[in-house]
């Protein structure tokens, strides 16, 4: 080591290593820059090729217009129903009790059986009542015999009185005795009728026609007229009624038809409202409105020959309150709502849509009545209206109207006889707009 050299100054080998590292770093940076440039050029060319390839497709889609589904406005009849939740309520329910005390000898029905009025249900031991009937019948015969003897004596006394052979007092006494025997005979006849009635009550018969439930007592039991529990309960099922509430606002329209003697149709459906259980008519309305709910109860009567309806069963009720005849019918899905009110998109002949304000009347499910705004035959958009605006070109797919939208003539016509209407220009109102 040179003693005169600076110990802090770097050596020549150190300076050479540092120079090589700097050149390597510069070469790496330049290489990365070249690779990035090449990647950007490839990406740009791919993007330009994609845009060039998709440009005709986008142009074609814009030329075809927005796909929508359209349905023609039709004239026809629309039934307006009032829905409600009802409870099946029997017109008559009877708890069968014994009217006399005695031992139950036999049961003449099967649980759940349908019985007619007058059918034998049970038999109570009749022997005690037969014995009682025999006693009072004998008493009646005795009193009748005493009466006959007293009447014969009275005739003889009257003959002797006419001959002035006996005193008048004796005749009067005999007449009083005859009257006593007549009263005794009348009382005895009453006791005989009472005994006969008690004997007839030993046969328990059905007071109404209907379905019997589960029996409460069995043969051999002692039944009494004062017992609270019945022998069996009979429920009348045909006809049967359904009680259901309606809003008080709908009552005037219903009562007008009911008081006029019109037959108001009422249908009962299952819980899912898919299966019709029975059809009937409105029978009566309650005499007061429930102030807590603002509803009034109605009763409808149903023929229940097949036993579909059971007592206390919950059913969905649909009551026909009105029929709009020769009305303009459109699908409810075609009705749009905006700041200016309700409107529809009408497809014109040039396949553009126009915003047409409409006045909606009654609505029943998927069908609505248009009171003003469009004419029969106009094509209205029912699906795909979310992205539409006035004047937009569309590609409509015409869908045949549902049965509710078809007129009576079209419903009776065989398939293929209904002519599909052509697109009809529809004028716009001055205030049209969404």
MOTAFEN-V999295 format. One record per backbone hydrogen bond with DSSP energy under -0.5 kcal/mol. CO is the residue of the C=O (numbers start at 0). NH is the residue of the N-H. If there is no record, write none. Layout:
[[CO NH] [CO NH]]
This chain:
[[1 4] [4 6] [10 14] [11 15] [12 16] [13 17] [14 18] [15 19] [16 20] [17 21] [18 22] [19 23] [20 24] [21 25] [22 26] [23 27] [24 28] [25 29] [26 30] [27 31] [28 32] [29 33] [30 34] [31 35] [32 36] [33 37] [34 38] [35 39] [36 40] [37 41] [38 42] [39 43] [40 44] [41 45] [42 46] [43 47] [44 48] [45 49] [46 50] [47 51] [48 52] [49 53] [50 54] [51 55] [53 57] [54 58] [55 59] [56 60] [57 61] [58 62] [59 63] [60 64] [65 394] [67 396] [68 381] [68 382] [69 398] [70 379] [72 376] [73 328] [75 326] [77 323] [78 80] [79 320] [79 321] [80 82] [81 318] [83 85] [83 316] [84 244] [85 314] [86 242] [87 311] [88 240] [91 235] [93 95] [93 233] [94 96] [95 230] [95 231] [101 222] [102 104] [102 124] [103 219] [105 122] [109 112] [112 211] [114 209] [115 118] [118 205] [120 107] [121 203] [122 104] [122 105] [125 129] [126 130] [127 131] [128 132] [129 133] [130 134] [131 135] [132 136] [133 137] [134 138] [135 139] [136 140] [137 141] [138 142] [139 143] [140 144] [141 145] [142 146] [143 147] [144 148] [145 149] [146 150] [147 151] [148 152] [149 153] [150 154] [151 155] [152 156] [153 157] [154 158] [155 159] [156 160] [157 161] [158 162] [159 164] [160 163] [166 169] [166 170] [167 171] [168 172] [169 173] [170 174] [171 175] [172 176] [173 177] [174 178] [175 179] [176 180] [177 181] [178 182] [179 183] [180 184] [181 185] [182 186] [183 187] [184 188] [185 189] [186 190] [187 191] [188 192] [189 193] [190 194] [191 195] [192 196] [193 197] [194 198] [195 199] [196 200] [198 201] [199 202] [201 123] [201 203] [202 204] [203 120] [203 121] [205 117] [209 114] [210 234] [211 111] [212 111] [217 220] [220 103] [220 222] [222 101] [223 226] [230 215] [230 216] [231 95] [232 212] [233 93] [234 210] [239 301] [240 88] [241 299] [242 86] [243 297] [245 295] [246 249] [247 250] [247 251] [249 253] [250 254] [251 255] [252 256] [253 257] [254 258] [255 259] [256 261] [257 260] [261 263] [262 264] [263 281] [264 319] [265 279] [266 317] [267 276] [267 277] [268 315] [269 272] [273 275] [274 269] [274 276] [277 267] [278 302] [279 265] [280 300] [283 298] [288 290] [289 293] [289 294] [293 247] [294 289] [295 245] [296 285] [297 243] [298 282] [298 283] [299 241] [300 280] [301 238] [301 239] [301 303] [303 306] [309 312] [312 87] [314 85] [314 316] [315 268] [316 83] [317 266] [317 319] [318 81] [318 320] [321 79] [322 324] [323 77] [326 75] [326 328] [327 369] [328 73] [329 367] [330 333] [331 334] [335 342] [337 340] [340 337] [341 357] [342 335] [343 345] [343 355] [344 380] [345 347] [345 353] [346 378] [347 350] [350 393] [351 347] [352 390] [353 345] [353 355] [354 356] [355 343] [357 359] [358 370] [358 371] [361 368] [363 366] [365 331] [366 363] [367 329] [368 360] [368 370] [369 327] [371 358] [374 377] [377 72] [377 379] [378 346] [379 70] [382 68] [384 387] [388 391] [391 352] [392 65] [393 395] [394 67] [395 397] [396 69] [401 404] [401 405] [402 405] [406 410] [407 411] [408 412] [413 416] [416 418] [428 431] [433 338]]
